[in-house]
Every structure is written in C-alpha cells, then in structure tokens.
C-alpha cells in the first residue's frame, strides 16, 4: 500500500511539474516566467528525490 501511495505522489508531482513547464514556455512576461521557475523548483527537487 505504501508503494502505491508513493507512486501516486510522484505521478502527482510530475503532473504539476509538466503543467508549470507548459505555462513557463507559453508565458511572454519575464515576471511570470520567474514566478514559474520559483514555484517549479521544489517540485523538481522532490521529483528527483533531492529534497
């Protein structure tokens, strides 16, 4: 059961990370891009198990 929860957790992280990357690439405003990068960083760290 714990393995299933872990897999779902990482799938959820990946889903949100892809969404942030998608919005980052579509954005033309540098302030919005900076915000997307700041928000994306913790998601990527957790996804790659660095934090």
Protein Blocks (a to p, Z undefined) as FASTA:
>chain_A
ZZmmmmmmmmmmmmmmmmmmmmmmmpmbfklmmmmmmmmmmmmmmmnopZZ
